[in-house]
Amino acid sequence: MPEAGSGTAVRPGPGAQPASASGAPLAEAVLSVARRDIASFHALPLSHGGSIRNSKIRDVYEALFGQAQLASEVSYSGTMLDSFFRPRGPLRAAQQLAAASFGADSTTFLSAGTSTANRVALGALVPRGGRVLADRSCHQSVHFALGDMNATTEYAPMRRCCASCPRTFADLRRLLDMFALAVAEGVPYDTVVLSAVSYDGVRYDMPALLAALAELHPGVSVLVDEAWGAVHRFHPRLQPLTALEAVRGLRASDPGLPMTVAVTHSAHKSMSALRQGSYLHLMGDGEMQESIAQALFQHHTTSPSWPVLASLDLARLQAEAEGEALLDRSLNLARTLREEIRTDPRLSAYRTLGPDGHLGDPGLLVHDDPTRVLVDIGALGITAAEFRRILFDEYALYVARESGDAVVFHVHIGVDEGILLRLLDALRIVQRTYRATTEALAGDVAEHFIIAYPPGIPITVPGEKLSDRTRGELDALRTSGVEIYTLRQGRTAAVSPAGGATDTAAPVDTE
Ligand SMILES: Cc1ncc(COP(=O)(O)O)c(C=O)c1O
């Protein structure tokens, strides 16, 4: 059974404007129960801060979550709010609005992420003892779910973008060949699983892929994991490659298309949804919708998070009204970042990979995601892991992923002009500090002062022989996070006769 529960009201202070969630029925319903002084005899003692009212942990809770979030942690089921598994009220209304917005036959909200959404979708799509053709680059949730289902799974192999770019994705030509061969041999796959939007910025050409699959075996079912691409629906430049748009196109020429397509979206990765808020969209008949409902019952927690579900409703409302403008900004900022890296000599140690030509071959059936900027930082002389650490510790900038010498900047709808300027500043300073040092260490004899602060005693002085030991010492200092300055011989005027820098705030580069 889903849980229900909760406590005493937190009301807006005097003069505060009550927030309105008009156009988002579920958010409105959660807001209205959060505002009421409801004492629960069920669960969630923390709701409205009930169990911590006189506790020493209360301040930390309030600092972390605020009173409003504690009030919205509610758990009422059935007609009190709605049933998660058999919604008839505001959850159903919100899901219907989302389905209309995404162009799906039905949409299910999950508060357990796309890891669970994929499992639910496969539970519904793959028949008992079914044959599955899976993209080798799928998320772990797909591999484990298929293993648990004892499905007969064959993988289409992965390929690498090119020698200078570490991105991998499915060899989609091979996938289609494998699919065609199985059809020709009379043992077609029941289900195909595709990971269509990668973190590294590779997007599959879903119209081409679904059309090819439908032509070979119209009754096939397909799970398209677009975990990273939920928001793509809301921009005319990004929408055409999406799976739901592809099915719309196929149905326009064949209204009776029997193909079933499930699409999973981690709304929390690209839209304004709380963590673990995911959509599971279905293009399929009523029977398949019932299978999804049953699989949800089997795999989803029975204690869904209503704040997370309400955030899915709000994320959809925002995307409809503001998504295109926000994505315009993201696309412009991503373009600016690439352009600055290409043209600014203070950023010459960085090299962008894609989207200018790396995935230009239409035969690959993949395209670049223009909201991702993949940057090779090899010329800095530090590892991508060190680079991420420096950005995080010293500039409060977080980059989630590195691959070889490359890091990925996801220019999502929360990134604005100010944040991009901060990033560009940080990139310039990092280049000035680290590349200069790397170059200064290149020869056998030091031509520079290399000085670490603290303590400010030169590690090399001009004319000194450079040994592996010195290089090792510098590597260790870099990893420990101290500041390292490189001063050219010609600029030693900036250094006092005692050897201490007179202007420590202005490191001098070697360019
Ligand atoms: C392609 C892909 N699918 C699914 C997931 C899982 O999504 P979630 O974090 O919403 O569970 C991820 C997570 O990063 C992913 O990259």
The ligand as a MOL file (V3000), in Angstrom:
LIG
                    3D

  0  0  0     0  0            999 V3000
M  V30 BEGIN CTAB
M  V30 COUNTS 16 16 0 0 0
M  V30 BEGIN ATOM
M  V30 1 C 21.2400 6.9340 -20.2690 0
M  V30 2 C 20.7760 6.8800 -18.8490 0
M  V30 3 N 19.6510 6.2290 -18.5540 0
M  V30 4 C 19.1720 6.1600 -17.2920 0
M  V30 5 C 19.8470 6.7630 -16.2550 0
M  V30 6 C 19.2960 6.6670 -14.8580 0
M  V30 7 O 18.5420 7.7940 -14.6060 0
M  V30 8 P 18.1190 8.2310 -13.1430 0
M  V30 9 O 19.2940 8.9260 -12.5530 0
M  V30 10 O 16.9660 9.1570 -13.3710 0
M  V30 11 O 17.7470 7.0110 -12.3810 0
M  V30 12 C 21.0230 7.4580 -16.5100 0
M  V30 13 C 21.7460 8.1070 -15.4080 0
M  V30 14 O 22.6470 8.8610 -15.5300 0
M  V30 15 C 21.5030 7.5250 -17.8390 0
M  V30 16 O 22.6370 8.1720 -18.1440 0
M  V30 END ATOM
M  V30 BEGIN BOND
M  V30 1 1 1 2
M  V30 2 1 2 3
M  V30 3 2 2 15
M  V30 4 2 3 4
M  V30 5 1 4 5
M  V30 6 1 5 6
M  V30 7 2 5 12
M  V30 8 1 6 7
M  V30 9 1 7 8
M  V30 10 2 8 9
M  V30 11 1 8 10
M  V30 12 1 8 11
M  V30 13 1 12 13
M  V30 14 1 12 15
M  V30 15 2 13 14
M  V30 16 1 15 16
M  V30 END BOND
M  V30 END CTAB
M  END
